[in-house]
Amino acid sequence: MNTGMPHGIRFDNSKQYTTFTFNDKNYNLVYDGVSEEADTKSVTLKYSLDGPNSGTVILFDKSGMARTKNWGLGNCTIYINSPARYNCIAVSNSRIKMGVWDGKCEVK
């Protein structure tokens, strides 16, 4: 993400996500689907995700700020169903923090 280009993460299912460079072909600052993804890389997880839902896309602008598909400031919580010490990630419009799941992502 330190290339100065917008990037994104698309959650494909509970065990896989895809990272990509956001290539806004029509310059409307809206994610219009996989046709605007470049340099994709799929990642298969050891443990399944309980959130976010399949099809969720999180964009990051060239400054690293989280954005929604419509380029508004965005946030989400990602819960990983694992026995790890930290098992959730809170993505807000200005930071990403690891935490412990207790019904919400309690960042410690």
MOVEN-V707959 format. One record per helix or strand of 2 or more residues. SS is the DSSP state (H for helix, E for strand). FROM is the first residue (numbers start at 1). LEN is the number of residues. If there is no record, write none. Layout:
SS,FROM,LEN ; SS,FROM,LEN
//
This chain:
E,7,7 ; E,16,7 ; H,34,3 ; E,37,8 ; E,49,3 ; E,57,4 ; E,66,2 ; E,76,5 ; E,88,4 ; E,96,6 ; E,105,2
//
